[in-house]
Amino acid sequence: MAKTTLRVEGMTCQHCVSAVTDALENLPGVTRADVDLDEGRAEVLHDDGSPDIEAMKSAIDEAGYAAHPMV
């Protein structure tokens, strides 16, 4: 099991949180996505190597938000 943390930009309400959570949790290999509106981040628990960070970013982008890896 791996954890990836992403900075998510553009979220303004709980609907946004739900949209990002759903986008991430619908990816194959994702066990859980914890999205925090106040912190502007998503912590994603997923299988090792699946999905990759680009797939996570793409899913968030398609939901209407921007994502960047946190280092």
Rosetta blueprint (number, residue, H / E / L):
1 M L
2 A E
3 K E
4 T E
5 T E
6 L E
7 R E
8 V E
9 E E
10 G L
11 M L
12 T L
13 C L
14 Q H
15 H H
16 C H
17 V H
18 S H
19 A H
20 V H
21 T H
22 D H
23 A H
24 L H
25 E H
26 N L
27 L L
28 P L
29 G L
30 V E
31 T E
32 R E
33 A E
34 D E
35 V E
36 D E
37 L L
38 D L
39 E L
40 G L
41 R E
42 A E
43 E E
44 V E
45 L E
46 H E
47 D E
48 D L
49 G L
50 S E
51 P L
52 D L
53 I H
54 E H
55 A H
56 M H
57 K H
58 S H
59 A H
60 I H
61 D H
62 E H
63 A L
64 G L
65 Y L
66 A E
67 A E
68 H E
69 P E
70 M L
71 V L
